[in-house]
């Protein structure tokens, strides 16, 4: 096998400039996203991702308003108060962690649509999921079946721009419940309803049944993480789960890596995870077919790639 040449000055400059762009993009993502989502004028949300973010936040806000109303004695099928929904949505949009996580889910949906349209990758039954279902390993097969069902629910919810409360990871549910109490403020009756609503919502919640937990469990059963780092083989959901694992970072950070401004960062994360230069360039090309990743990236050891990411404070 012919080994790639060491990094030239030009290659090194390409990586440095790419990491600088990724850092600048990360620094600007949260304030720009918060500004867009909090705008009153809906006409500015022409972008599909922002529309999905706003839709999911509104849906969570609606569910909180319904839970609060039912805690006060309202029956099933109650239409929540519009002002209550708007109040919850405003509080959720102002929470950076919640906003980033919802943005990550919207980016994942966009990625799923792109992979299906451009490469024919089924967003529910990707080849790796199909292979895992047929595996002799009972744990892997069961995890894959549960993941398939959860992924089908996710896709259905995304088409409707919804985010069910019982699909939230535990940290986001905690934020939603804090928001429930924050909205009550000093109103004793509202505080009482918030306590009842929280109890009801917690009874319905099972962290182990959530889609993200199931995806992590399936990744844990794989013999090699590299299997899930191939976006065309793993599909969007498993790919982002494995990418977050490789980065040691939140999943929403992994979703950002498919953006053009993070091209160099994606290449280094994949190399740091142990993929060879050909695999790195091939996987990057799925998202950026016109991009020219230097062949010399493969000359970096995984440790060198991780150190470059750490030096740039971009995870890996």
One Martini backbone bead per residue (centre of mass of N, CA, C, O) as a GRO file, in nm:
protein
  316
    1UNK     BB    1   0.096   0.036   0.023
    2UNK     BB    2   0.052   0.370  -0.033
    3UNK     BB    3   0.172   0.635   0.126
    4UNK     BB    4   0.117   0.931   0.226
    5UNK     BB    5   0.225   1.226   0.225
    6UNK     BB    6   0.324   1.459   0.394
    7UNK     BB    7   0.257   1.752   0.511
    8UNK     BB    8   0.227   2.039   0.373
    9UNK     BB    9   0.202   2.368   0.388
   10UNK     BB   10  -0.072   2.371   0.237
   11UNK     BB   11  -0.216   2.157   0.407
   12UNK     BB   12  -0.182   2.297   0.679
   13UNK     BB   13  -0.338   2.553   0.593
   14UNK     BB   14  -0.606   2.415   0.533
   15UNK     BB   15  -0.661   2.315   0.821
   16UNK     BB   16  -0.637   2.584   0.972
   17UNK     BB   17  -0.860   2.733   0.814
   18UNK     BB   18  -1.087   2.529   0.869
   19UNK     BB   19  -1.082   2.553   1.181
   20UNK     BB   20  -1.140   2.855   1.190
   21UNK     BB   21  -1.417   2.839   1.054
   22UNK     BB   22  -1.545   2.649   1.262
   23UNK     BB   23  -1.510   2.834   1.507
   24UNK     BB   24  -1.674   3.073   1.397
   25UNK     BB   25  -1.936   2.913   1.354
   26UNK     BB   26  -1.980   2.830   1.647
   27UNK     BB   27  -1.988   3.118   1.774
   28UNK     BB   28  -2.248   3.209   1.581
   29UNK     BB   29  -2.486   3.009   1.605
   30UNK     BB   30  -2.646   3.078   1.864
   31UNK     BB   31  -2.719   3.384   1.823
   32UNK     BB   32  -2.851   3.352   1.545
   33UNK     BB   33  -3.065   3.144   1.618
   34UNK     BB   34  -3.203   3.305   1.841
   35UNK     BB   35  -3.286   3.543   1.665
   36UNK     BB   36  -3.460   3.391   1.456
   37UNK     BB   37  -3.662   3.245   1.653
   38UNK     BB   38  -3.755   3.526   1.807
   39UNK     BB   39  -3.893   3.624   1.581
   40UNK     BB   40  -4.205   3.746   1.480
   41UNK     BB   41  -4.139   3.720   1.179
   42UNK     BB   42  -4.208   3.450   0.971
   43UNK     BB   43  -4.086   3.535   0.686
   44UNK     BB   44  -3.773   3.473   0.770
   45UNK     BB   45  -3.842   3.139   0.753
   46UNK     BB   46  -3.734   2.997   0.478
   47UNK     BB   47  -3.574   2.803   0.621
   48UNK     BB   48  -3.611   2.477   0.704
   49UNK     BB   49  -3.463   2.460   0.972
   50UNK     BB   50  -3.598   2.699   1.119
   51UNK     BB   51  -3.885   2.592   1.087
   52UNK     BB   52  -3.833   2.335   1.256
   53UNK     BB   53  -3.748   2.465   1.515
   54UNK     BB   54  -4.007   2.626   1.563
   55UNK     BB   55  -4.204   2.387   1.549
   56UNK     BB   56  -4.086   2.223   1.791
   57UNK     BB   57  -4.114   2.441   2.006
   58UNK     BB   58  -4.420   2.478   1.976
   59UNK     BB   59  -4.488   2.183   2.048
   60UNK     BB   60  -4.373   2.178   2.333
   61UNK     BB   61  -4.540   2.418   2.435
   62UNK     BB   62  -4.814   2.286   2.390
   63UNK     BB   63  -4.771   2.044   2.583
   64UNK     BB   64  -4.732   2.215   2.837
   65UNK     BB   65  -5.009   2.358   2.827
   66UNK     BB   66  -5.176   2.101   2.842
   67UNK     BB   67  -5.064   1.989   3.109
   68UNK     BB   68  -5.152   2.234   3.277
   69UNK     BB   69  -5.457   2.220   3.214
   70UNK     BB   70  -5.498   1.923   3.317
   71UNK     BB   71  -5.405   1.990   3.610
   72UNK     BB   72  -5.680   2.183   3.627
   73UNK     BB   73  -5.912   1.970   3.476
   74UNK     BB   74  -5.877   1.921   3.196
   75UNK     BB   75  -5.941   1.754   2.919
   76UNK     BB   76  -5.928   1.585   2.658
   77UNK     BB   77  -5.852   1.787   2.378
   78UNK     BB   78  -5.738   2.041   2.465
   79UNK     BB   79  -5.705   2.379   2.397
   80UNK     BB   80  -5.464   2.583   2.427
   81UNK     BB   81  -5.342   2.868   2.525
   82UNK     BB   82  -5.183   3.092   2.330
   83UNK     BB   83  -5.021   3.248   2.546
   84UNK     BB   84  -4.894   3.002   2.677
   85UNK     BB   85  -4.743   2.897   2.433
   86UNK     BB   86  -4.576   3.156   2.384
   87UNK     BB   87  -4.437   3.159   2.661
   88UNK     BB   88  -4.293   2.887   2.637
   89UNK     BB   89  -4.144   2.943   2.368
   90UNK     BB   90  -3.973   3.179   2.471
   91UNK     BB   91  -3.819   3.023   2.693
   92UNK     BB   92  -3.700   2.799   2.513
   93UNK     BB   93  -3.551   2.992   2.306
   94UNK     BB   94  -3.362   3.114   2.549
   95UNK     BB   95  -3.237   2.825   2.556
   96UNK     BB   96  -2.942   2.715   2.443
   97UNK     BB   97  -2.955   2.403   2.480
   98UNK     BB   98  -3.232   2.355   2.354
   99UNK     BB   99  -3.181   2.492   2.082
  100UNK     BB  100  -2.940   2.316   1.992
  101UNK     BB  101  -3.087   2.040   1.997
  102UNK     BB  102  -3.311   2.112   1.795
  103UNK     BB  103  -3.123   2.190   1.568
  104UNK     BB  104  -2.997   1.908   1.542
  105UNK     BB  105  -3.261   1.769   1.449
  106UNK     BB  106  -3.303   1.941   1.196
  107UNK     BB  107  -3.035   1.861   1.062
  108UNK     BB  108  -3.094   1.560   1.051
  109UNK     BB  109  -3.336   1.579   0.864
  110UNK     BB  110  -3.189   1.709   0.631
  111UNK     BB  111  -2.986   1.478   0.598
  112UNK     BB  112  -3.191   1.252   0.542
  113UNK     BB  113  -3.304   1.378   0.283
  114UNK     BB  114  -3.036   1.392   0.126
  115UNK     BB  115  -2.957   1.089   0.132
  116UNK     BB  116  -3.214   0.990  -0.009
  117UNK     BB  117  -3.205   1.170  -0.267
  118UNK     BB  118  -2.886   1.133  -0.353
  119UNK     BB  119  -2.840   0.800  -0.236
  120UNK     BB  120  -3.084   0.609  -0.128
  121UNK     BB  121  -3.113   0.641   0.185
  122UNK     BB  122  -3.279   0.505   0.425
  123UNK     BB  123  -3.401   0.670   0.713
  124UNK     BB  124  -3.474   0.387   0.862
  125UNK     BB  125  -3.339   0.144   0.661
  126UNK     BB  126  -3.040   0.096   0.677
  127UNK     BB  127  -2.800  -0.128   0.608
  128UNK     BB  128  -2.699  -0.160   0.906
  129UNK     BB  129  -2.975  -0.216   1.030
  130UNK     BB  130  -3.045  -0.462   0.860
  131UNK     BB  131  -2.798  -0.630   0.949
  132UNK     BB  132  -2.862  -0.623   1.256
  133UNK     BB  133  -3.133  -0.772   1.244
  134UNK     BB  134  -2.983  -1.037   1.104
  135UNK     BB  135  -2.825  -1.104   1.336
  136UNK     BB  136  -2.708  -1.340   1.571
  137UNK     BB  137  -2.712  -1.118   1.765
  138UNK     BB  138  -2.959  -1.056   1.984
  139UNK     BB  139  -2.896  -0.770   2.089
  140UNK     BB  140  -2.859  -0.634   1.814
  141UNK     BB  141  -3.133  -0.705   1.690
  142UNK     BB  142  -3.311  -0.572   1.909
  143UNK     BB  143  -3.189  -0.288   1.887
  144UNK     BB  144  -3.260  -0.248   1.586
  145UNK     BB  145  -3.568  -0.272   1.607
  146UNK     BB  146  -3.611  -0.043   1.810
  147UNK     BB  147  -3.478   0.174   1.633
  148UNK     BB  148  -3.663   0.160   1.390
  149UNK     BB  149  -3.921   0.250   1.535
  150UNK     BB  150  -3.808   0.521   1.642
  151UNK     BB  151  -3.731   0.637   1.361
  152UNK     BB  152  -4.016   0.639   1.245
  153UNK     BB  153  -4.124   0.842   1.451
  154UNK     BB  154  -3.933   1.073   1.387
  155UNK     BB  155  -4.014   1.114   1.088
  156UNK     BB  156  -4.309   1.175   1.142
  157UNK     BB  157  -4.259   1.421   1.325
  158UNK     BB  158  -4.090   1.591   1.121
  159UNK     BB  159  -4.313   1.626   0.907
  160UNK     BB  160  -4.479   1.789   1.151
  161UNK     BB  161  -4.297   1.949   1.344
  162UNK     BB  162  -4.230   1.751   1.592
  163UNK     BB  163  -4.182   1.702   1.975
  164UNK     BB  164  -4.203   1.472   2.186
  165UNK     BB  165  -4.160   1.453   2.521
  166UNK     BB  166  -4.098   1.130   2.528
  167UNK     BB  167  -3.829   1.192   2.327
  168UNK     BB  168  -3.666   1.323   2.527
  169UNK     BB  169  -3.403   1.380   2.675
  170UNK     BB  170  -3.335   1.428   3.002
  171UNK     BB  171  -3.216   1.721   2.982
  172UNK     BB  172  -3.461   1.839   2.819
  173UNK     BB  173  -3.684   1.771   3.014
  174UNK     BB  174  -3.576   1.943   3.242
  175UNK     BB  175  -3.610   2.211   3.092
  176UNK     BB  176  -3.915   2.188   3.047
  177UNK     BB  177  -3.987   2.176   3.354
  178UNK     BB  178  -3.862   2.444   3.433
  179UNK     BB  179  -4.045   2.607   3.243
  180UNK     BB  180  -4.309   2.536   3.381
  181UNK     BB  181  -4.229   2.688   3.648
  182UNK     BB  182  -4.144   2.967   3.536
  183UNK     BB  183  -4.430   3.044   3.432
  184UNK     BB  184  -4.564   3.058   3.720
  185UNK     BB  185  -4.402   3.183   3.938
  186UNK     BB  186  -4.609   3.353   4.188
  187UNK     BB  187  -4.837   3.153   4.120
  188UNK     BB  188  -4.988   2.927   4.314
  189UNK     BB  189  -5.175   2.779   4.116
  190UNK     BB  190  -4.963   2.736   3.891
  191UNK     BB  191  -4.765   2.577   4.068
  192UNK     BB  192  -4.953   2.341   4.126
  193UNK     BB  193  -4.991   2.257   3.828
  194UNK     BB  194  -4.690   2.209   3.770
  195UNK     BB  195  -4.653   1.974   3.965
  196UNK     BB  196  -4.866   1.788   3.838
  197UNK     BB  197  -4.752   1.789   3.550
  198UNK     BB  198  -4.476   1.674   3.615
  199UNK     BB  199  -4.569   1.405   3.728
  200UNK     BB  200  -4.712   1.310   3.469
  201UNK     BB  201  -4.466   1.327   3.275
  202UNK     BB  202  -4.275   1.133   3.435
  203UNK     BB  203  -4.454   0.877   3.408
  204UNK     BB  204  -4.411   0.871   3.081
  205UNK     BB  205  -4.107   0.853   3.122
  206UNK     BB  206  -3.838   0.677   2.921
  207UNK     BB  207  -3.510   0.687   2.856
  208UNK     BB  208  -3.467   0.392   2.722
  209UNK     BB  209  -3.691   0.449   2.479
  210UNK     BB  210  -3.540   0.646   2.340
  211UNK     BB  211  -3.386   0.707   2.047
  212UNK     BB  212  -3.099   0.792   2.146
  213UNK     BB  213  -3.058   0.549   2.333
  214UNK     BB  214  -3.091   0.330   2.112
  215UNK     BB  215  -2.858   0.422   1.933
  216UNK     BB  216  -2.634   0.384   2.142
  217UNK     BB  217  -2.684   0.082   2.186
  218UNK     BB  218  -2.625  -0.009   1.898
  219UNK     BB  219  -2.335   0.095   1.884
  220UNK     BB  220  -2.233  -0.088   2.122
  221UNK     BB  221  -2.278  -0.366   1.941
  222UNK     BB  222  -2.055  -0.299   1.764
  223UNK     BB  223  -1.737  -0.404   1.657
  224UNK     BB  224  -1.720  -0.117   1.488
  225UNK     BB  225  -1.740   0.221   1.461
  226UNK     BB  226  -1.680   0.253   1.151
  227UNK     BB  227  -1.953   0.147   1.046
  228UNK     BB  228  -2.107   0.423   1.154
  229UNK     BB  229  -1.905   0.630   0.977
  230UNK     BB  230  -2.087   0.547   0.732
  231UNK     BB  231  -2.343   0.717   0.592
  232UNK     BB  232  -2.446   0.504   0.370
  233UNK     BB  233  -2.461   0.257   0.575
  234UNK     BB  234  -2.591   0.388   0.848
  235UNK     BB  235  -2.705   0.651   0.833
  236UNK     BB  236  -2.791   0.935   0.998
  237UNK     BB  237  -2.839   0.843   1.294
  238UNK     BB  238  -2.586   0.660   1.338
  239UNK     BB  239  -2.373   0.855   1.240
  240UNK     BB  240  -2.417   1.079   1.457
  241UNK     BB  241  -2.373   0.898   1.699
  242UNK     BB  242  -2.080   0.812   1.626
  243UNK     BB  243  -1.963   1.097   1.598
  244UNK     BB  244  -2.013   1.183   1.889
  245UNK     BB  245  -1.839   0.960   2.009
  246UNK     BB  246  -1.572   1.038   1.866
  247UNK     BB  247  -1.577   1.340   1.989
  248UNK     BB  248  -1.708   1.381   2.275
  249UNK     BB  249  -1.998   1.502   2.196
  250UNK     BB  250  -2.265   1.640   2.120
  251UNK     BB  251  -2.492   1.575   1.872
  252UNK     BB  252  -2.524   1.869   1.764
  253UNK     BB  253  -2.225   1.891   1.685
  254UNK     BB  254  -2.226   1.667   1.473
  255UNK     BB  255  -2.434   1.800   1.279
  256UNK     BB  256  -2.241   2.042   1.197
  257UNK     BB  257  -2.018   1.878   1.027
  258UNK     BB  258  -2.189   1.890   0.741
  259UNK     BB  259  -2.095   2.163   0.701
  260UNK     BB  260  -1.886   2.353   0.512
  261UNK     BB  261  -1.732   2.497   0.762
  262UNK     BB  262  -1.656   2.173   0.872
  263UNK     BB  263  -1.471   2.003   0.687
  264UNK     BB  264  -1.198   1.975   0.841
  265UNK     BB  265  -1.319   1.866   1.099
  266UNK     BB  266  -1.439   1.608   0.985
  267UNK     BB  267  -1.175   1.486   0.883
  268UNK     BB  268  -1.034   1.475   1.166
  269UNK     BB  269  -1.240   1.304   1.317
  270UNK     BB  270  -1.216   1.054   1.135
  271UNK     BB  271  -0.911   1.016   1.176
  272UNK     BB  272  -0.921   0.998   1.491
  273UNK     BB  273  -1.106   0.726   1.460
  274UNK     BB  274  -0.916   0.555   1.224
  275UNK     BB  275  -0.951   0.643   0.948
  276UNK     BB  276  -0.858   0.645   0.645
  277UNK     BB  277  -0.801   0.853   0.386
  278UNK     BB  278  -1.012   0.733   0.190
  279UNK     BB  279  -1.251   0.735   0.388
  280UNK     BB  280  -1.250   1.031   0.453
  281UNK     BB  281  -1.296   1.137   0.164
  282UNK     BB  282  -1.555   0.975   0.105
  283UNK     BB  283  -1.732   1.087   0.340
  284UNK     BB  284  -1.705   1.387   0.274
  285UNK     BB  285  -1.823   1.363  -0.024
  286UNK     BB  286  -2.118   1.320   0.054
  287UNK     BB  287  -2.140   1.638   0.144
  288UNK     BB  288  -1.865   1.732  -0.047
  289UNK     BB  289  -1.804   1.669  -0.372
  290UNK     BB  290  -1.604   1.934  -0.433
  291UNK     BB  291  -1.405   1.861  -0.233
  292UNK     BB  292  -1.047   1.896  -0.128
  293UNK     BB  293  -0.887   1.656   0.035
  294UNK     BB  294  -0.600   1.598   0.148
  295UNK     BB  295  -0.414   1.314   0.126
  296UNK     BB  296  -0.228   1.385   0.383
  297UNK     BB  297  -0.430   1.325   0.611
  298UNK     BB  298  -0.345   1.018   0.621
  299UNK     BB  299  -0.059   1.087   0.763
  300UNK     BB  300  -0.202   1.121   1.003
  301UNK     BB  301  -0.248   1.047   1.305
  302UNK     BB  302  -0.496   1.010   1.522
  303UNK     BB  303  -0.349   1.177   1.738
  304UNK     BB  304  -0.288   1.426   1.566
  305UNK     BB  305  -0.581   1.493   1.498
  306UNK     BB  306  -0.674   1.528   1.793
  307UNK     BB  307  -0.472   1.757   1.863
  308UNK     BB  308  -0.580   1.964   1.662
  309UNK     BB  309  -0.862   1.980   1.780
  310UNK     BB  310  -0.779   2.058   2.068
  311UNK     BB  311  -0.627   2.318   1.991
  312UNK     BB  312  -0.906   2.430   1.854
  313UNK     BB  313  -1.152   2.346   2.035
  314UNK     BB  314  -1.332   2.098   1.849
  315UNK     BB  315  -1.298   1.819   1.906
  316UNK     BB  316  -1.189   1.444   1.942
   0.00000   0.00000   0.00000
